[in-house]
Amino acid sequence: MKWLLVIVLILILGILSYSATQHHLDAKAARMQHGNDEDRRSAKELREISRKIDQGKYLYR
């Protein structure tokens, strides 16, 4: 029974960290969008990384 609890907790932790990382990248990109040209390019790259995370491309690397 304890193993089941440990597995569930690990799964919950993994899901929360995955969504928190994606949210952090999206929020940072939104803040950088209002900056200079270099910041806007960086914001575009962050949004692309966030989309790739959403598609699972960075999840299994």
MODELLER restraints for C-alpha pairs under 7 A, 6 or more apart:
rsr = mdl.restraints
at = mdl.atoms
rsr.add(forms.Gaussian(group=physical.xy_distance, feature=features.Distance(at['CA:22:A'], at['CA:50:A']), mean=5.51, stdev=0.5))
rsr.add(forms.Gaussian(group=physical.xy_distance, feature=features.Distance(at['CA:25:A'], at['CA:46:A']), mean=5.95, stdev=0.5))
rsr.add(forms.Gaussian(group=physical.xy_distance, feature=features.Distance(at['CA:25:A'], at['CA:47:A']), mean=6.96, stdev=0.5))
rsr.add(forms.Gaussian(group=physical.xy_distance, feature=features.Distance(at['CA:25:A'], at['CA:50:A']), mean=6.25, stdev=0.5))
rsr.add(forms.Gaussian(group=physical.xy_distance, feature=features.Distance(at['CA:26:A'], at['CA:47:A']), mean=6.12, stdev=0.5))
rsr.add(forms.Gaussian(group=physical.xy_distance, feature=features.Distance(at['CA:26:A'], at['CA:50:A']), mean=6.72, stdev=0.5))
rsr.add(forms.Gaussian(group=physical.xy_distance, feature=features.Distance(at['CA:29:A'], at['CA:43:A']), mean=4.19, stdev=0.5))
rsr.add(forms.Gaussian(group=physical.xy_distance, feature=features.Distance(at['CA:29:A'], at['CA:46:A']), mean=5.90, stdev=0.5))
rsr.add(forms.Gaussian(group=physical.xy_distance, feature=features.Distance(at['CA:29:A'], at['CA:47:A']), mean=6.35, stdev=0.5))
rsr.add(forms.Gaussian(group=physical.xy_distance, feature=features.Distance(at['CA:32:A'], at['CA:39:A']), mean=5.31, stdev=0.5))
rsr.add(forms.Gaussian(group=physical.xy_distance, feature=features.Distance(at['CA:32:A'], at['CA:40:A']), mean=6.01, stdev=0.5))
rsr.add(forms.Gaussian(group=physical.xy_distance, feature=features.Distance(at['CA:32:A'], at['CA:43:A']), mean=5.58, stdev=0.5))
rsr.add(forms.Gaussian(group=physical.xy_distance, feature=features.Distance(at['CA:33:A'], at['CA:39:A']), mean=6.53, stdev=0.5))
rsr.add(forms.Gaussian(group=physical.xy_distance, feature=features.Distance(at['CA:33:A'], at['CA:40:A']), mean=4.84, stdev=0.5))
rsr.add(forms.Gaussian(group=physical.xy_distance, feature=features.Distance(at['CA:33:A'], at['CA:43:A']), mean=5.80, stdev=0.5))
rsr.add(forms.Gaussian(group=physical.xy_distance, feature=features.Distance(at['CA:52:A'], at['CA:58:A']), mean=6.37, stdev=0.5))
rsr.add(forms.Gaussian(group=physical.xy_distance, feature=features.Distance(at['CA:53:A'], at['CA:59:A']), mean=6.23, stdev=0.5))
